Amino acid sequence: MTTETLIQKVREKRGSLNSENEQILAMAMQILHDTENASLPPPSEENFVSRNITPEEYEALLRLEKRHYLAEAEKLNIRWIANQFNSLNAKWIVVIDGQVVMHGATLDTHPEDEEFLAICERTGKFPFVFISPRVFDIEERPTVWHKTKELDDAYPALSVAVLSKTKRFDTEADLDTGAVDCYCSLELLTANKVVKIHSKEFEYTAEHLSRSFSYFIKPLWLELIDEVGISRRWRTAIICVADWKRSPFISINPSRVQAASRGI
C-alpha cells in the first residue's frame, strides 16, 4: 500500500485530515517500508522470493500500487530475472510460484489478454510478467524526412495503420532503425478505441534516454501502406507508452506519435 492510498482510506473512514496528520501517516509508512526492506533477503541468483497475489487482490489495487507490485518484485529478484533472460534467450517471462511458466524470444509472442486471463483463472494467481531491458536498447539515429529539433535533421516517415479486431487508427510513424519493437501513444490508441486497458493488466515501467516511462504491451495488427495505396498487414506487439507527450520518445521529434522499428 502506498502512502497516498493509506491517506485516502483513512479519509474515507475518519473524514478530512490536516497536514500534520498526513505527515504522521507518511512517516509511519516510511518506517514500515524501511523495516520491511531491512528484513528482506538480498537479491538471489538461485531463488525467486516474491509471492504471487490473487487476481482479485491485484484488481483491487490502485494504479500506483499495481506498478509497485511489479517493480518491487523486479527489484528483489533482479539477479534471478537476469539469469532467466540470459539462459532462455527471452525478451519476456511469466513467473508463478518462482517458476517461469511462459517465455518468448520476441514481444510478438507476448500473451494476449485472453491468454493472460486464462492463466489467472487456471492458477488462481496473478503472474509476474517481466520484460527484458534489451527491448529498450534503442539507438536514436535520425536520417531523413520527418524533421527533428536538430538543424537539417529528420526521420523517414511511414504511413501506417494500427488495428484491433474492430477499430483502426491511421497515422504516420518515424522509421527508427535503432529500435527492435514499435512504440505508440497510449492516449491516441485509447482515444481511437483501438486499445482498451482492463483492470487485470500490467503497467510496466522502463527507462529510455535516462528517463523513466510507463507502458502496456498490446498485440495488434500493423498495416503498412505505400505511396500507391498498396498495403501489407501483420500481427505484432505494440508498446503503448502512457503520458506520451511527456515521454522520452518525443525528445528528438516533439510531433512524433509512433516509432516504427527496423522489424518493419
Buried (B, 14 or more C-beta within 10 A) or exposed (E): BBBBBBBEEBEEEEEEBEEEBBEEBBEEBEEEEEEEEEEEEEBBEEEBBBEBBEBEEBBEBEEBBBBBBBEBBBEBBBBBBBBBBEEBEBBBBBBBEBEBEBBBEBBBBBBBBEEBBEBBEEBEBBBBBBBBEEBBEBEBEBBEEBBBEEEEBBBBBBBBBBBBEEBEBEBBBBBBBEBBBBBBBBBBBBEBEBBEBEEBBBBBBBEBEEEEBBBBBBBBBBBBBEEEEEEEEEEBBBBBBBEBEEBBBBBBBEEBBBBBBEBB
